[in-house]
Every structure is written in structure tokens, then in C-alpha cells.
Amino acid sequence: MKKDLALFFLILIVLSCGVKQPVENNTLQKTGAIFVDSEPDSALIFLDGQNTFRLTPDTLKNIPLGLHIIKVQKSGYEPLPDSLAIRLKTDSVSKVFFTLNKLVYLGQLAVHSEPAGAEIFIDGQSTGHYTPDTLQLSPATYTIHLEKNGFKPVEIQIDVKTDQFAEISKQLDIQQRVIFESFGNVSCEPCVKSAENLEKFRNEHTESDYVLFEYYANWPSPNDPFYKVSPKDVDERVQYYKIYTLPKLRLNGETGVDAADYNAIQTAYNNAIASQNTRLALSVNKRLVDDSLHVNVEIYDYNKILQNSQLRLFVLVYEDDIHFNSPPGSNGLKDFNFVFRKFLSDRKGDIIQKPKTTYTLQWPGWVFANAHVVAFIQDISTKKIYQASVN
């Protein structure tokens, strides 16, 4: 009898406490800086094709080591060279310089959109300008591309002629999105199949009509390194959805989906996106200024949906491409995507009082290029998520 009792307690200890302790991913991202100058100055700086919202002369800081492409833009000028490639080294400041030649023979192009604030691309290159704006261009035929987060992009061809005025005005359609919220743990054995299914789904669906991220709960391993980043945030969502077993997958808040069944995920997604037609749009913009993340969320309510007092705005960060040299838990997984990091909003959601909201976060050292900001609006009484967007 004593033998049986001892064996029972041994099994109990193994089941509850015998998970492998996680190996923290403590590799700090090494960075450098790039000083960008031009003549004349006040040219907009682009880093690897992304608008930095900085004007020359300025120093771009906290840039990951490796090869980077620098470009500058100034309306009415042509930069020489067109771009410069810089390979950053540890704790160094690289310097680049552009000469801007003023264009002589120009036409004007006025670009408008509804809503305003769409980024203007010409022949695939960002101009650094946003609607409404008027550009000075050399005479030619151009492909104009307008992009605003939360809306479908549009493309137009137009001729610009010397000393003539051309105009474009476009209505932007809402980008409808459904949202998957997954729940797992690095020591949850059944979560391996769920992770495989979600990776497969993401690889097979490159559309912009869904958002996917995963919370890491505190069981079976309370030492889950992802859970320990923002435990109160995760606990709130676990309790809100009454999650008692793992893995779990929620679609648009209301619908539970069997994460172990890929066909069930696919069917639920097809049904949800087919019925998603909310006249509510969310536009999310993020940028890293030195060591602070700045996020702007704009809400466009075309059908007075926000009159519902139970609606809340949630804003969060998740990260892709996280790798461990050895598994951080007992289920053997070493590579992780769509990992929930932190709510920028209140973890219970923010009451929606105005159409524009700004959030800031002291950047913790996550890889910014792999970080995504999600905003969604949820009815906290029914759990229905009306709309989502991701940057």
C-alpha cells in the first residue's frame, strides 16, 4: 500500500512539476546608427523602404546590424544617388549623403482620398506624402498607388504634363478582417498539433483578411517565458473566455474552433470571412522613435456602431520569428510565431471616446521588424469582435 501511495505521488509530481525549465532567449539585438544628410536639407528619410518620418539631417538609431538601404525624397527634387547601401557594424555610426537636383520641367498632381491619410506611392516607390497632397512631377505616365491601413489599396494610372494640373480622388473600401485568438503553453503537448495547423494556415493564406496571434497561459508550465512577459494581460483573456484546457482557439471572439483539426479551422474561417461586412474600420500606424513605440489608432464608424456602450478598443503587440536554441518547454518546440507580447490598451479594453487614440510603449528590445500591432473592437458582453486591423 505504501509502495502504491509513493508511486501515485511520484506520478503526480512528474505530471504537475516535471516540465523542462524554459531556456530564456537572452540574446540582445545588436544595433548601430546611420547619420543621413542632404543638400538641400529637409528630405524625408526611408530605411529599407519604410518611411522613418525623419528629415535630413538626422541620425537613425537602434538599427539592427547588417545591410540596409537608405533613400531620401523631397518633392520637386531628384536625389543622387537614388539610394545607398550601408552595412552597419556594432556600436558604429555610418554616414550617408545625398545631393538633391531640382527638377526643371514639372507638372502638378493633386491626390485625394476618402478617408484622408493614404500613403502615396508612385511607380512602386513611396513618396513620403499622404492624401490630400499636391506633388510636382516630371512629365510622364505614372502608376499611382494609395495605401491606408485598414482599407483596401487602390491603383490608378495617370498622365502628368508640363505646366498642367492633374487630379485624382478615390474612395477607399474597408479591409474586412476576422481575428483568431489562440491559447497555448510551451509545455502543452497537444499544442504542438495546434501550432502546426496555425503555421500551415498562415502559409496557405497570404490574404489581408485575418489576424492571428497566440496567448501563452501559465499551465502546465508556470515558467512559460512568453507568459511571464505580461502575465496579467494573459490571465485576463484566459478568464474572460473561461479557458480551462489547452489548446484553445477563438474566432471573432464568439466562436470556438478545434485547433487540432485543420479542416475545422479552414471551414470556420471561410464562414466568418463570407459574413464579415462591418461598416467599421480601424487604421493602425506604428513607428519606433529612438527607444519608444508610438501607435496611432483611427476609428471610422460609418453606421453608428459605436453607439453600443459595450464596445471596447483593444490594442496589442505580437511578435514573429522567435527562436530558441533549445526548447523553452517540454513540448519540443523551438520556433514561435504570432506570440502575444503585451496590451497597449487596458487589458479589459478601452472605452471608445474619440476617433483617434495614441499609445506609447518604452520598447523592451523585441525585434521591431518582427513586431506587429493589432487593434480590434469587441462587445465585452457578447464577446463578438466587430473589426480588427494589424500593422
C-alpha positions as CSV (number, residue, x, y, z in Angstrom):
1,M,0.0,0.0,0.0
2,K,2.8,2.4,0.9
3,K,4.5,1.4,-2.3
4,D,1.4,2.3,-4.3
5,L,1.0,5.6,-2.5
6,A,4.6,6.6,-3.1
7,L,4.2,5.7,-6.8
8,F,1.0,7.8,-7.0
9,F,2.7,10.8,-5.5
10,L,5.7,10.3,-7.9
11,I,3.4,10.3,-10.9
12,L,1.6,13.4,-9.6
13,I,4.9,15.3,-9.2
14,V,6.0,14.3,-12.7
15,L,2.7,15.4,-14.2
16,S,2.4,18.7,-12.3
17,C,6.0,19.9,-11.9
18,G,8.3,17.8,-14.1
19,V,8.2,20.1,-17.1
20,K,11.5,21.2,-18.6
21,Q,12.5,24.7,-17.3
22,P,12.5,27.2,-20.2
23,V,15.7,28.5,-21.6
24,E,15.3,32.2,-21.8
25,N,16.1,33.8,-25.1
26,N,18.5,36.4,-23.7
27,T,20.3,37.3,-27.0
28,L,20.2,41.1,-27.1
29,Q,19.8,42.6,-30.6
30,K,23.0,44.4,-31.5
31,T,22.4,47.8,-33.2
32,G,24.2,50.7,-34.8
33,A,23.2,54.2,-36.1
34,I,23.1,55.9,-39.5
35,F,23.5,59.7,-40.0
36,V,21.7,60.9,-43.1
37,D,22.3,64.3,-44.7
38,S,21.4,66.0,-47.9
39,E,21.8,69.2,-49.8
40,P,19.4,70.9,-49.7
41,D,18.2,69.5,-46.4
42,S,14.7,68.6,-45.1
43,A,14.4,65.5,-47.3
44,L,12.3,62.6,-46.0
45,I,14.4,59.6,-45.0
46,F,13.5,56.0,-45.9
47,L,15.1,52.9,-44.3
48,D,14.7,49.6,-46.1
49,G,11.7,51.0,-48.0
50,Q,10.0,52.2,-44.8
51,N,9.2,55.8,-44.1
52,T,11.1,56.9,-40.9
53,F,9.2,60.2,-40.7
54,R,12.6,61.9,-40.1
55,L,14.1,64.7,-42.2
56,T,17.7,65.3,-43.2
57,P,20.0,65.9,-41.4
58,D,19.2,63.3,-38.7
59,T,20.6,60.2,-37.1
60,L,18.6,56.9,-37.2
61,K,19.3,55.0,-34.0
62,N,18.8,51.4,-32.8
63,I,19.2,50.0,-36.3
64,P,19.9,46.2,-36.4
65,L,23.4,45.2,-37.7
66,G,23.7,44.2,-41.3
67,L,22.9,45.6,-44.8
68,H,20.4,48.4,-45.1
69,I,19.2,50.6,-47.9
70,I,18.8,54.3,-47.4
71,K,16.7,56.6,-49.7
72,V,15.6,60.2,-49.4
73,Q,12.6,62.0,-51.0
74,K,11.9,65.7,-51.5
75,S,9.1,67.0,-53.7
76,G,10.4,68.7,-56.8
77,Y,13.9,67.2,-56.5
78,E,15.7,64.1,-57.7
79,P,18.2,62.5,-55.3
80,L,21.7,61.5,-56.4
81,P,22.4,58.7,-55.8
82,D,19.0,57.2,-56.0
83,S,19.8,55.0,-52.9
84,L,22.8,53.9,-50.8
85,A,23.5,50.5,-49.3
86,I,25.1,50.6,-45.8
87,R,26.4,47.6,-43.8
88,L,26.2,48.5,-40.1
89,K,28.7,47.3,-37.6
90,T,28.4,47.1,-33.8
91,D,28.2,50.4,-31.9
92,S,29.1,52.4,-35.0
93,V,27.6,55.4,-36.7
94,S,27.6,55.3,-40.5
95,K,27.2,58.4,-42.6
96,V,25.5,58.9,-45.9
97,F,25.0,62.0,-48.1
98,F,22.6,62.8,-51.0
99,T,22.7,65.6,-53.5
100,L,19.2,66.8,-54.5
101,N,18.9,68.2,-58.0
102,K,15.9,70.5,-58.6
103,L,13.6,69.3,-61.4
104,V,13.0,72.0,-64.0
105,Y,10.1,70.8,-66.2
106,L,7.3,69.9,-64.0
107,G,3.6,69.2,-63.9
108,Q,1.3,69.1,-60.8
109,L,-0.7,66.1,-59.5
110,A,-3.2,66.6,-56.7
111,V,-4.1,63.3,-54.9
112,H,-7.2,63.0,-52.6
113,S,-8.8,60.0,-50.8
114,E,-11.7,59.4,-48.5
115,P,-10.7,58.9,-45.8
116,A,-7.6,61.1,-45.9
117,G,-4.2,59.9,-44.8
118,A,-3.4,57.3,-47.5
119,E,0.3,57.0,-48.3
120,I,1.0,57.9,-51.9
121,F,3.2,55.6,-54.0
122,I,4.5,56.4,-57.5
123,D,5.6,53.5,-59.7
124,G,6.0,51.3,-56.6
125,Q,8.0,53.8,-54.6
126,S,6.7,55.7,-51.6
127,T,6.7,59.4,-52.0
128,G,6.6,60.0,-48.2
129,H,3.4,62.1,-48.9
130,Y,-0.1,61.4,-47.7
131,T,-3.5,62.4,-49.1
132,P,-4.5,65.1,-49.6
133,D,-1.4,66.5,-51.2
134,T,-0.1,68.0,-54.5
135,L,3.1,66.6,-56.0
136,Q,5.4,68.2,-58.5
137,L,6.4,65.6,-61.1
138,S,8.3,65.4,-64.3
139,P,6.1,64.8,-67.4
140,A,5.4,61.1,-67.8
141,T,2.8,58.4,-67.3
142,Y,2.7,57.2,-63.7
143,T,1.1,54.4,-61.7
144,I,-0.3,55.9,-58.5
145,H,-0.9,53.5,-55.6
146,L,-2.7,54.6,-52.4
147,E,-2.4,52.7,-49.2
148,K,-4.1,53.2,-45.8
149,N,-4.0,50.6,-43.1
150,G,-7.5,49.2,-42.5
151,F,-8.6,49.9,-46.1
152,K,-8.0,48.1,-49.5
153,P,-5.3,49.7,-51.6
154,V,-6.2,51.3,-55.0
155,E,-4.1,51.9,-58.1
156,I,-4.6,54.4,-60.9
157,Q,-2.6,55.3,-64.0
158,I,-2.4,59.0,-64.9
159,D,-0.5,61.3,-67.4
160,V,1.3,64.3,-65.9
161,K,2.2,67.0,-68.5
162,T,4.5,70.0,-68.3
163,D,2.8,73.1,-66.6
164,Q,-0.5,71.3,-66.3
165,F,-2.6,70.3,-63.3
166,A,-3.9,66.7,-62.9
167,E,-6.1,65.4,-60.1
168,I,-7.0,62.0,-58.6
169,S,-9.8,61.4,-56.0
170,K,-10.6,57.9,-54.7
171,Q,-13.0,56.4,-52.1
172,L,-11.2,53.7,-50.1
173,D,-13.0,50.4,-49.3
174,I,-12.8,48.9,-45.8
175,Q,-10.5,45.9,-45.5
176,Q,-12.7,43.4,-43.7
177,R,-10.8,41.1,-41.3
178,V,-11.6,38.2,-39.0
179,I,-9.5,37.5,-35.9
180,F,-8.1,34.3,-34.4
181,E,-7.1,34.3,-30.8
182,S,-5.1,31.1,-29.8
183,F,-4.2,29.9,-26.4
184,G,-1.3,27.6,-25.7
185,N,1.8,26.9,-23.5
186,V,5.4,25.8,-24.3
187,S,4.9,22.7,-22.2
188,C,1.5,21.8,-23.6
189,E,1.9,18.6,-25.7
190,P,-1.4,18.9,-27.7
191,C,-0.4,22.5,-28.5
192,V,2.2,21.1,-31.0
193,K,-0.6,20.0,-33.4
194,S,-2.4,23.3,-32.9
195,A,0.9,25.2,-33.7
196,E,1.4,23.1,-36.8
197,N,-2.1,23.8,-38.0
198,L,-1.8,27.6,-37.4
199,E,1.5,27.7,-39.2
200,K,0.0,25.8,-42.1
201,F,-3.0,28.1,-42.2
202,R,-0.8,31.2,-42.3
203,N,1.5,29.8,-45.0
204,E,-1.6,28.9,-47.2
205,H,-3.4,32.2,-46.6
206,T,-1.4,35.3,-47.6
207,E,-4.6,37.5,-47.8
208,S,-5.1,40.6,-45.6
209,D,-8.4,39.4,-44.3
210,Y,-7.5,37.9,-41.0
211,V,-5.4,38.5,-37.9
212,L,-3.8,35.7,-35.9
213,F,-1.9,35.7,-32.6
214,E,-1.4,33.4,-29.6
215,Y,-1.6,34.0,-25.8
216,Y,0.6,31.7,-23.7
217,A,-1.1,30.7,-20.5
218,N,0.5,29.7,-17.2
219,W,-0.1,25.9,-17.3
220,P,1.1,23.2,-17.5
221,S,4.3,25.2,-17.0
222,P,4.0,28.5,-15.0
223,N,7.5,29.3,-16.2
224,D,6.5,29.7,-19.8
225,P,8.8,32.6,-20.9
226,F,6.0,34.2,-23.1
227,Y,3.5,34.1,-20.2
228,K,6.0,35.8,-17.9
229,V,6.3,38.8,-20.2
230,S,2.7,40.0,-19.5
231,P,1.1,37.6,-17.0
232,K,-1.8,39.8,-16.0
233,D,-2.7,40.5,-19.6
234,V,-2.9,36.8,-20.5
235,D,-4.7,35.9,-17.3
236,E,-7.4,38.5,-18.1
237,R,-8.1,36.9,-21.6
238,V,-8.0,33.4,-20.2
239,Q,-10.6,34.3,-17.5
240,Y,-12.7,36.3,-20.0
241,Y,-13.1,33.4,-22.3
242,K,-13.2,30.8,-19.5
243,I,-10.3,28.8,-20.9
244,Y,-9.8,25.6,-18.8
245,T,-7.9,23.4,-21.2
246,L,-5.3,23.9,-23.9
247,P,-5.0,24.4,-26.7
248,K,-8.0,26.7,-27.5
249,L,-8.8,28.8,-30.5
250,R,-11.4,31.6,-30.7
251,L,-12.6,33.2,-33.9
252,N,-14.1,36.7,-33.8
253,G,-14.5,36.2,-30.0
254,E,-17.7,34.3,-30.2
255,T,-16.8,31.0,-32.0
256,G,-14.7,28.2,-30.5
257,V,-12.7,26.3,-33.1
258,D,-11.0,22.9,-32.8
259,A,-7.3,23.9,-33.2
260,A,-6.3,20.3,-33.7
261,D,-8.5,20.0,-36.8
262,Y,-7.1,21.9,-39.8
263,N,-10.3,21.4,-41.8
264,A,-12.3,22.9,-38.9
265,I,-10.1,26.0,-38.9
266,Q,-10.5,26.3,-42.6
267,T,-14.2,25.9,-42.6
268,A,-14.7,28.4,-39.7
269,Y,-12.5,30.9,-41.4
270,N,-14.4,30.6,-44.7
271,N,-17.8,31.0,-43.0
272,A,-16.6,34.0,-40.9
273,I,-15.0,35.9,-43.8
274,A,-18.0,35.3,-46.0
275,S,-20.3,37.0,-43.5
276,Q,-17.9,39.8,-42.4
277,N,-19.2,43.1,-43.7
278,T,-18.9,45.6,-40.9
279,R,-19.2,49.3,-41.7
280,L,-16.5,49.9,-39.1
281,A,-12.8,50.5,-40.0
282,L,-9.7,50.5,-37.9
283,S,-6.4,52.1,-39.2
284,V,-3.2,51.4,-37.2
285,N,0.1,53.1,-37.6
286,K,3.3,52.3,-35.7
287,R,6.8,53.7,-35.6
288,L,9.8,53.4,-33.4
289,V,11.2,56.7,-32.3
290,D,14.6,56.0,-30.6
291,D,13.5,53.6,-27.9
292,S,9.8,54.3,-27.8
293,L,7.0,52.7,-29.8
294,H,4.3,55.2,-30.9
295,V,1.0,53.8,-32.1
296,N,-1.9,55.7,-33.6
297,V,-5.3,54.1,-34.0
298,E,-8.1,55.7,-36.1
299,I,-11.7,54.5,-35.9
300,Y,-14.1,55.1,-38.8
301,D,-17.7,54.4,-37.9
302,Y,-19.9,54.5,-41.0
303,N,-23.0,53.0,-39.4
304,K,-23.2,54.4,-35.8
305,I,-22.0,51.0,-34.5
306,L,-20.1,52.7,-31.7
307,Q,-23.4,53.8,-30.1
308,N,-23.2,50.4,-28.4
309,S,-21.9,51.2,-24.9
310,Q,-20.5,47.7,-24.5
311,L,-17.8,48.1,-27.2
312,R,-14.2,48.3,-26.2
313,L,-11.0,49.0,-28.1
314,F,-8.1,46.6,-27.6
315,V,-4.6,47.3,-28.9
316,L,-1.7,44.8,-28.5
317,V,1.7,43.8,-29.8
318,Y,2.7,40.4,-31.1
319,E,6.0,39.1,-32.4
320,D,7.1,36.6,-35.1
321,D,10.2,34.7,-35.7
322,I,11.3,33.9,-32.1
323,H,13.9,31.2,-32.0
324,F,15.3,29.2,-29.0
325,N,18.5,27.1,-29.3
326,S,16.8,24.5,-27.0
327,P,13.1,24.2,-26.4
328,P,11.8,26.6,-23.7
329,G,9.3,24.0,-22.5
330,S,8.6,20.2,-22.6
331,N,6.7,20.0,-25.9
332,G,9.9,20.3,-28.0
333,L,9.0,23.5,-30.0
334,K,11.9,25.9,-30.5
335,D,10.4,28.3,-33.2
336,F,7.5,30.5,-32.5
337,N,5.3,33.0,-34.5
338,F,2.4,35.3,-33.7
339,V,3.4,35.4,-30.0
340,F,1.3,37.8,-27.9
341,R,3.6,40.3,-26.0
342,K,1.5,43.0,-24.4
343,F,-1.6,45.0,-24.4
344,L,-1.1,48.7,-25.1
345,S,-4.7,49.4,-24.2
346,D,-6.2,48.5,-20.9
347,R,-6.3,44.7,-20.7
348,K,-10.1,44.9,-20.3
349,G,-10.3,47.2,-23.3
350,D,-10.5,51.0,-23.6
351,I,-13.9,52.8,-23.6
352,I,-14.1,54.4,-27.1
353,Q,-14.4,58.2,-26.6
354,K,-12.8,59.6,-29.7
355,P,-12.0,58.6,-33.2
356,K,-8.2,58.8,-32.8
357,T,-6.2,57.3,-29.9
358,T,-2.4,57.3,-29.3
359,Y,-0.4,54.7,-27.4
360,T,3.3,54.7,-26.4
361,L,5.5,52.0,-25.0
362,Q,9.1,52.0,-23.9
363,W,10.4,49.5,-26.4
364,P,11.6,46.3,-24.5
365,G,14.2,45.1,-27.0
366,W,11.9,42.9,-29.1
367,V,12.8,42.8,-32.8
368,F,10.8,45.7,-34.2
369,A,10.9,44.3,-37.8
370,N,9.1,41.2,-36.5
371,A,6.6,43.1,-34.2
372,H,3.0,43.7,-35.2
373,V,0.4,46.0,-33.6
374,V,-3.2,44.7,-33.6
375,A,-6.3,46.7,-32.9
376,F,-9.8,45.2,-32.5
377,I,-13.2,46.3,-31.3
378,Q,-15.1,43.8,-29.1
379,D,-18.5,43.8,-27.4
380,I,-17.5,42.8,-23.9
381,S,-20.9,41.4,-23.1
382,T,-21.4,39.1,-26.1
383,K,-17.7,38.6,-26.9
384,K,-18.3,39.5,-30.6
385,I,-15.4,41.1,-32.3
386,Y,-16.7,43.6,-34.9
387,Q,-13.5,44.5,-36.7
388,A,-9.7,44.2,-36.5
389,S,-6.6,45.6,-38.1
390,V,-2.9,44.9,-38.0
391,N,0.2,46.8,-38.8
